[in-house]
Structures are given as C-alpha cells and as structure tokens.
Amino acid sequence: MLRFLLLIAFSMTAAAQDWSNWRGPNWNGAVEAKNLPVKFSPTEKVKWQADLGGNGAATPIIAGDFIFTTAANAEKSQLLAICLDKNTGSTLWSKDAGSGYQANGDGTITALGSRSNYASPSPVTDGKTVVFFFGNGDLVAYDVKGREKWRHNIQKEEGDFTFQWTFSATPTLLNGKVYLAVLQRDEIVHGRGKDGNESFILRYDLETGNKDWKVIRKSPAKKESLESFGTIIPSTINGKMTLVIAGGDVLTGHEPETGKELWRWGTWNKNHREQWWRLVPSPTPGPNNTFLVCAPKKAPVYAIQVKQDGSVDLLWKSEDRGDVTSDVPTPLFYQDHYFVLSDVRRKLSKVDPKDGKVIWTVKTPGMSKYRGSPLGADGRLYFMNHAGEVIVVDAKDGKVLAQNAMAGDDDAYARASIICNDNKLFVRTETKIFCIAN
C-alpha cells in the first residue's frame, strides 16, 4: 500500500511529461525526447513487457507512474480497464468495466466486424481520474486506485448508435470536463437505431459524472458520410479555447462551455455526392490557427486556417489522386512540418504547412497496412503496421532506419499508436505493451 501511495504522490508532480490522451501533450502526436532506441525487438532493449489479458487497439496513456489502457477478453466477455506501473509493467489493477449493454444481442464483444472489438478507444486522464470509453457505449471513470467514480452507457441513455462499423472515438478531457462527439448516420443501420437519428456532442463533469449538456451537430452529409470515428481536438484559436471536430463532410469549431458552433468549413465532398465516406482521422493542429483534415479513401488532405475575424479559409489541399492522403491514420505535426502516413497509398510524406509542398515521400516497408497514427520524437518518426512491425524513419530526410518486429502469434491487427514518455517508447500490440529504452 505504501508503494502505491508513493506512486500516486509522484504522479501529481509529473503532469508536464504526461501523455494523457492518445495524441500526446500537444494533441499533435509529437513530444520532446532524447536517446530513444532505433533498433529493438521483443527481447532487445525491452525494459519490461506486460500481458493485457485480452485484445484491443487502444493507445496507452500515461500520468506520472501510471499507464492506462483497455482490452477485451472474448472468452470471459469482459471489457477491461487496466492500470499498469510505468516502471515495471506490473498490473496495479484491472477492472471489468463493461455493462454488457448492446453486446450484439448474443453476449459477444467482437462488435461490428471480425477485425475489431469494443476496446479500441483510448482512455483520458488528468492524473487523478481516468475515463475509459468502449465501443458498446460504456463511459466509465475510476480514480487512480481503481475505485469506480461514475458510469454511463451512451447508447442506453441517448439511443442506439447507427454506425456501419464499431464506434471507437476517444473522449476528450479539458478543464475538468469530458467531451464526446457521436457523429452517426440518420437512419437504421444493421437493424439498430432509428430513422431520424441525430449526431451530437456530449459534455460530462469529470468529478461527478453529471451530464452538463447535449448539443446537436447538424450536417449536410448523406448516409455513411455522416459517420465519424475521430476525436475532438482542443486548440487555442485567436486566444480562445475551441473544440475542433471533423466529420459529416465538414470541420467545425465549438465553444467548450456551451458547445455552441463558432465556425464551419466544408466540404471535401463536393455536393455531398459520395455517400460512403465515413471519416476516421482526427484534425491535426498546426501553426497560425491551421488544421490539417483528411478526406476519406484516396482523397486529398486539406489545410484550413481560422482567421482573426473568425472566418475560415482553405489554405491549400494536396494533389488529387496523389500520395499525400490518409484514410485512417491521423497526421502528425512535428518539427514545423506535417507528416502524412497513407494507409491507402502505402506512403509517408513530409509536407510544408505553409503551402502544402511535399518535401519528401517514402514507401512504407512490408505488405501489412498501417492504421496507427505516427509519433514524432528524438528527430524520428515511429509507426506500426497490422503485423506489429515498428518502423523508424529519420524525420529530416525520410530514410528508413529500422523495421522492428514486435508482434506475437496472437497479434494480427495491431492498430495502436506508439507513445513516448520519460525518454522511453511504449509499444502496444493487440495483447501486450512493451516499454523500450536505450
């Protein structure tokens, strides 16, 4: 118990280094770090490894000496909320956080599609409370000792989700409030939901779990193009904190206190002709009130700038049918450039944020798809494919420095992003987390 209390005390002093949400302290996938390893394996430069007791794609988060993530144990039909010791990898607690609500009607937790389960969204934390969200709608908060503070099931309270695939957006935590955007189709899907369903944004109080408000977010998109799996990105724009949301063919900015829409830009879907353009990547903040937003499939990426007067302009877009595109990974902003990992073109590109000029493009190694979002740290880029191969690329010239195989026989669809904390890498395959350091 004394050791656990010491861990809690330490966590309160380490907030500056915390990786408390899935895209890191700056919400852009980048962090300052030194002396990170380049070449490693499950037995080389591994400080520890931890078995998570199930499968999942949630990117781990870190607060002080705690690591939080999720997993789904299909044999026991459990949705696990997990806390590990960052220094040793030992499990401090693991809770079955699932309510069982809407488990496909047959008690399973495989969700919609054989490649996914409900343990795909990442947790968020302020170092005292950690909030877990699962694809069946369970939103559960624990303190760092593992004591449940409150819970909701979004589907039970707000109506069944209407998504083609398993909903997996990660919540956003800002100033003691939890935000979640449910951008979904307005018609019945897979026999669930109802026609006329609306998309909405929710805000809950972190301490009490009370719902502060629900705001409807309207969109001109049609059918699957209404659906988004992205995360709300908080950003200071013209001195004012703004919640930035991509989905439903548009990018919008919202006031955190009320959810009121402040501005809107769109669309990448001309006349909303494409009806099957669900959106996965989140917006990536860049310099001078700019955001990079990815259109789906093999469409371009768009750089949007919010002006001083609140108007929104298109700064540039990438080439039609070009290499700078992303269907799933969220781009990275690092060392004054955007880095776009294209799962559909099997390319990685470095892009000037001012005009969209492509500095370099390299082919990604191997044949497996890359669905996790890239990390920028120590002058390098780190990203992983479905096969659990971690690729390391020099951020300056695009040279591939290493291809590190980290997955085991139980890993077939590794999709988590790699994170960095305390000059260490944390790699989450489907079933394990590795702490890697020189």
Secondary structure, 3 states (H helix, E strand, C coil): CHHHHHHHHHHCCCHHHCECCCCCCCCCCECCCCCCCCCCECCECEEEEEECCCECCCCCEEECCEEEEEEEECCCCEEEEEEEECCCCCEEEEEECCCCCCCCCCCCCCCCCCCCCCCCCCCEECCCEEEEECCCCEEEEEECCCCEEEEEEHHHHHCCCCCCCCCCCCCEEECCEEEEEECCCCCCECCECCCCCCCEEEEEECCCCCEEEEEECCCCCCHHHHCECCCCEEEEECCEEEEEEEECCEEEEECCCCCCEEEEECCCCHHHCCCCCCECCCCEECCCCEEEEECCCCCCEEEEEECCCCCEEEEEECCCCCCCCCCCCCCEEECCEEEEEECCCCEEEEECCCCCCEEEEEECCCCCCCCCCCEEECCEEEEECCCCEEEEEECCCCCEEEEEECCCCCCCCCCCCCEEECCEEEEECCCEEEEECC
